[in-house]
Amino acid sequence: MNPRNTPKQLENPDFKKLKESCLEYIQEIANSGYIKDDDLDHYIFEDALEAIYGKDIWDFINYEEDIKE
């Protein structure tokens, strides 16, 4: 993916990993009453971006940071 081009959504997104992360989140609340892993909501967000745009989305997101270094 060319990081300078705005990414396009995948025609056939794969929601498997996102669904698993959401299930883990709900099960943790059901079992504990709260979320023990403070980063779990962040992982769900990452899984959502990857499901919709593909794993190369991080090339686009991190591009500005990479050129600053």
N, C-alpha and C positions, 0 to 999 in steps of 0.2 A: 504494500500500500504506500503510495506517495503521501508522506505526511502533510504536504501542503494542500492537498485536495480534501475537501470535506468528505468524510466517509459516507458510504451509502449503506442502508439497511440491507441485510441478507434477504434474499428472496425466500429462502427456506430456513428460518432460524431454528436453532437447536436449543430447546428449553430444558433439556434433561438435567444439567448441572444446576440451573436456577431452581427448578422444582425440588431437587434434593436439598439445596441450601434452605429453601423456604420451609420444607418439611422439618429439617433439623431445628430451625428457629422455633417453629410451633411446638415441636416435641419437647424442646428444652423448657419452654414456658409451661407446658402441660405437666411435665415431670417435676420441675423445680419451683414454678411460680414466678420465675424471673430468668433473665438471660445471664448465664455465667460468663460467656465469652463476649467481652465488650466489642470485639471486632466483627462479630457475626453479621451485623447489619451492613457493615462495609463490604464484607465478602458477597453478600446478596447483591449489592449494587454492582460490584465488579462482574459477577456472574450474569447480571441482566445486560450490561453493556456488551459483554462477549457473546451472549446469546443473540442479540439483535444485530451487532456490527461485526462479529468475528473477533478472534484473538488479536488481530492486527490493529484493533482500535487503540491499543496502548502506544503504538508508533505515532499516531496522530496526537493523542493526548499528551504524551511526553516530549513531543518534538521541540517545543519552545524551551523546555528545561535542558534538553540535550544540546541545543545550540548555544546556550549561555555558558556551558562548561568549557 
